[in-house]
Amino acid sequence: MGARLDGAVRALETGRLIVYPTDTLFGLGARATDRTAVARIAAAKGRPAGMPISIAVSSTDELEPLAELSAMGRRFVRTHLPGPFTVLARPTPRARRSLAPEVAGPHGTIGLRVPDHPIARELARRAGPLTATSANRHGLAPCRTLAEARAAFGRAVAIYVAEGPRPSGRPSDLVDLTGDAPHAVRRG
């Protein structure tokens, strides 16, 4: 993992946006703790206010302190992550203090991922929780290549990370962990 990854971490630390590969799609990334950077995500995507933005962390050990999970929810996380899932959970007090409020959904839930991709996890490990929204303009299909992402975002994005395996091209499955048992909401 080279200089491009170092540059991406520096960009994130200074509030700039990156496009990075995950196991599913290319993600549009900012530090999820930086309210101004998260607002840049919404502006770059042309996204209406109030739409939640999912978060990527580097491990289940980082996810669990951010999410209120039942015993079955914790088991789901430990069994299926890293992997192509976004889990919906109620945020813990720590998450409410540290994450930009704009990442939460209308019912106060947050979407969390532990991507099965070494670059995505390394970026989250080094820079902290990242936004994990797909790299696309609002209402359009996700960008399948970095060239498509560059065409969509241009200079609004500081770094386009090309390292690591290519994303599968399928969105993550959305699983609701706010109840006692996991409930599939959307299949990718």
MARZA-533551 format. One record per residue (C-alpha): x, y, z. Coordinates in nm, 4 decimals, decimal comma, padded with zeros to 6 digits, always signed. Example, Ala and Ser with C-alpha at 12.3 -4.5 7.8 and 13.67 -1.06 7.14 Angstrom:
<<+01,2300 -00,4500 +00,7800>>
<<+01,3670 -00,1060 +00,7140>>
END
This chain:
<<+00,0000 +00,0000 +00,0000>>
<<+00,1797 +00,2968 -00,1315>>
<<+00,1988 +00,6695 -00,1633>>
<<-00,1510 +00,6954 -00,3100>>
<<-00,2955 +00,5471 +00,0088>>
<<-00,0862 +00,7854 +00,2221>>
<<-00,2205 +01,0747 +00,0138>>
<<-00,5765 +00,9520 +00,0583>>
<<-00,5326 +00,9409 +00,4364>>
<<-00,3917 +01,2966 +00,4348>>
<<-00,6839 +01,4128 +00,2194>>
<<-00,9336 +01,2590 +00,4619>>
<<-00,7552 +01,4119 +00,7623>>
<<-00,7839 +01,7578 +00,6032>>
<<-01,1548 +01,7291 +00,5219>>
<<-01,1242 +01,6457 +00,1533>>
<<-01,3093 +01,3712 -00,0355>>
<<-01,1761 +01,0500 -00,1861>>
<<-01,3125 +00,7723 -00,4046>>
<<-01,1972 +00,4308 -00,2863>>
<<-01,2704 +00,0656 -00,3670>>
<<-01,4774 -00,1564 -00,1412>>
<<-01,5801 -00,5179 -00,1871>>
<<-01,9104 -00,4035 -00,3410>>
<<-01,8820 -00,0641 -00,5155>>
<<-01,6515 +00,2351 -00,5247>>
<<-01,7205 +00,4485 -00,2195>>
<<-01,7245 +00,8251 -00,1876>>
<<-01,5317 +00,8863 +00,1300>>
<<-01,4892 +01,1501 +00,3963>>
<<-01,4209 +01,1162 +00,7650>>
<<-01,7584 +01,0365 +00,9201>>
<<-01,6629 +01,2475 +01,2234>>
<<-01,6098 +01,5631 +01,0147>>
<<-01,9436 +01,7409 +00,9715>>
<<-01,8107 +01,9771 +00,7016>>
<<-01,6622 +01,6909 +00,4999>>
<<-01,9864 +01,4912 +00,5283>>
<<-02,1743 +01,7967 +00,3957>>
<<-01,9298 +01,7967 +00,1002>>
<<-02,0367 +01,4384 +00,0254>>
<<-02,4015 +01,5411 -00,0029>>
<<-02,3097 +01,8415 -00,2191>>
<<-02,0833 +01,6365 -00,4485>>
<<-02,3565 +01,3771 -00,4979>>
<<-02,6272 +01,6414 -00,5430>>
<<-02,8164 +01,4614 -00,2690>>
<<-03,1175 +01,6077 -00,0861>>
<<-03,0694 +01,6939 +00,2798>>
<<-03,1774 +01,4381 +00,5353>>
<<-03,0699 +01,1242 +00,3483>>
<<-02,8477 +00,8996 +00,5635>>
<<-02,4913 +00,8146 +00,4671>>
<<-02,3457 +00,4770 +00,5603>>
<<-02,0148 +00,4398 +00,7402>>
<<-01,7227 +00,2001 +00,6912>>
<<-01,5029 +00,0910 +00,9788>>
<<-01,2009 -00,1368 +00,9717>>
<<-01,3251 -00,4178 +01,1976>>
<<-01,6126 -00,5509 +01,4015>>
<<-01,4175 -00,4336 +01,7082>>
<<-01,4614 -00,0776 +01,5769>>
<<-01,8259 -00,1314 +01,4789>>
<<-01,9562 -00,2662 +01,8084>>
<<-01,8853 +00,0488 +02,0199>>
<<-02,0856 +00,2540 +01,7658>>
<<-02,3950 +00,0301 +01,7451>>
<<-02,6479 -00,0865 +02,0003>>
<<-02,6780 -00,4562 +01,9173>>
<<-02,8831 -00,7413 +02,0560>>
<<-02,7067 -01,0725 +02,1174>>
<<-02,8345 -01,1947 +01,7783>>
<<-02,7243 -00,8704 +01,6114>>
<<-02,3755 -00,9073 +01,7595>>
<<-02,3651 -01,2668 +01,6361>>
<<-02,4699 -01,1530 +01,2855>>
<<-02,1930 -00,8902 +01,2822>>
<<-01,9268 -01,1345 +01,4011>>
<<-02,0385 -01,4043 +01,1552>>
<<-02,0974 -01,1973 +00,8382>>
<<-01,8500 -00,9095 +00,8595>>
<<-01,6259 -00,8221 +00,6919>>
<<-01,8540 -00,8739 +00,3972>>
<<-02,1063 -00,7228 +00,1549>>
<<-02,3523 -00,6078 +00,4220>>
<<-02,4596 -00,2715 +00,5587>>
<<-02,6141 -00,3127 +00,9021>>
<<-02,8692 -00,0679 +01,0382>>
<<-02,8402 -00,0079 +01,4106>>
<<-02,9251 +00,2445 +01,6750>>
<<-02,6189 +00,4546 +01,7542>>
<<-02,4550 +00,4310 +02,0939>>
<<-02,3965 +00,7492 +02,2965>>
<<-02,0349 +00,7351 +02,1739>>
<<-02,1530 +00,7304 +01,8102>>
<<-02,3926 +01,0215 +01,8709>>
<<-02,1047 +01,2249 +02,0189>>
<<-01,8424 +01,1409 +01,7585>>
<<-02,0163 +01,0959 +01,4209>>
<<-02,1482 +01,3800 +01,2087>>
<<-02,5253 +01,3964 +01,2690>>
<<-02,5889 +01,3895 +00,8924>>
<<-02,4947 +01,0217 +00,8721>>
<<-02,8040 +00,9193 +01,0703>>
<<-03,1272 +00,8206 +00,9022>>
<<-03,4681 +00,9799 +00,9673>>
<<-03,5381 +00,7326 +01,2488>>
<<-03,2012 +00,7952 +01,4110>>
<<-03,0385 +00,4745 +01,2864>>
<<-02,6933 +00,4500 +01,1336>>
<<-02,5703 +00,2209 +00,8574>>
<<-02,2375 +00,0512 +00,9247>>
<<-02,0077 -00,1596 +00,7072>>
<<-01,6893 -00,3573 +00,7492>>
<<-01,5993 -00,4012 +00,3818>>
<<-01,4201 -00,7177 +00,2764>>
<<-01,1561 -00,5104 +00,0970>>
<<-00,8046 -00,4463 +00,2284>>
<<-00,7844 -00,0857 +00,1030>>
<<-01,1202 +00,0189 +00,2475>>
<<-01,0355 -00,1325 +00,5852>>
<<-00,6854 +00,0179 +00,5889>>
<<-00,8224 +00,3641 +00,5098>>
<<-01,0771 +00,3310 +00,7922>>
<<-00,8093 +00,1992 +01,0287>>
<<-00,5777 +00,4918 +00,9571>>
<<-00,8284 +00,7782 +00,9169>>
<<-01,1172 +00,6622 +01,1368>>
<<-01,4742 +00,5821 +01,0332>>
<<-01,5370 +00,6810 +00,6689>>
<<-01,8494 +00,7529 +00,4757>>
<<-01,9287 +00,4536 +00,2586>>
<<-02,1898 +00,5913 +00,0237>>
<<-02,1603 +00,4713 -00,3341>>
<<-01,9663 +00,6912 -00,5735>>
<<-02,2430 +00,8287 -00,7929>>
<<-02,4477 +01,1421 -00,8445>>
<<-02,7869 +01,1233 -00,6742>>
<<-03,0371 +00,9254 -00,8798>>
<<-02,7759 +00,7791 -01,1170>>
<<-02,6211 +00,4327 -01,1255>>
<<-02,3076 +00,3779 -00,9160>>
<<-01,9789 +00,4406 -01,0933>>
<<-01,8301 +00,1054 -01,1978>>
<<-01,4815 +00,2397 -01,2782>>
<<-01,2550 +00,5154 -01,1531>>
<<-01,2877 +00,6807 -01,4951>>
<<-01,6648 +00,7027 -01,4422>>
<<-01,6079 +00,8415 -01,0930>>
<<-01,3657 +01,1057 -01,2270>>
<<-01,6213 +01,2056 -01,4898>>
<<-01,8936 +01,2345 -01,2229>>
<<-01,6960 +01,4201 -00,9538>>
<<-01,3883 +01,5759 -01,1136>>
<<-01,2067 +01,8095 -00,8759>>
<<-01,4664 +01,7747 -00,5996>>
<<-01,2668 +01,4607 -00,5103>>
<<-00,9034 +01,5025 -00,4047>>
<<-00,7829 +01,1432 -00,4520>>
<<-00,9077 +00,8491 -00,6567>>
<<-00,7643 +00,5297 -00,5034>>
<<-00,6943 +00,2593 -00,7617>>
<<-00,5180 +00,0043 -00,5387>>
<<-00,6469 -00,3400 -00,4480>>
<<-00,9069 -00,5712 -00,5967>>
<<-01,1876 -00,4301 -00,8093>>
<<-01,5310 -00,3977 -00,6481>>
<<-01,7896 -00,6641 -00,7362>>
<<-02,0255 -00,4023 -00,8827>>
<<-02,3188 -00,5112 -00,6625>>
<<-02,4441 -00,2947 -00,3750>>
<<-02,4314 -00,4308 -00,0228>>
<<-02,7261 -00,6112 +00,1322>>
<<-02,8995 -00,3970 +00,3937>>
<<-02,9762 -00,5767 +00,7211>>
<<-03,1742 -00,4181 +01,0050>>
<<-03,0283 -00,5004 +01,3463>>
<<-03,2493 -00,2647 +01,5490>>
<<-03,4690 -00,5488 +01,6734>>
<<-03,4000 -00,8744 +01,8476>>
<<-03,3260 -01,0636 +01,5231>>
<<-03,1576 -00,9538 +01,1967>>
<<-03,4059 -00,8566 +00,9258>>
<<-03,3093 -00,8229 +00,5557>>
<<-03,4259 -00,4874 +00,4178>>
<<-03,2635 -00,4861 +00,0741>>
<<-03,0707 -00,7392 -00,1282>>
<<-02,7790 -00,5986 -00,3278>>
END
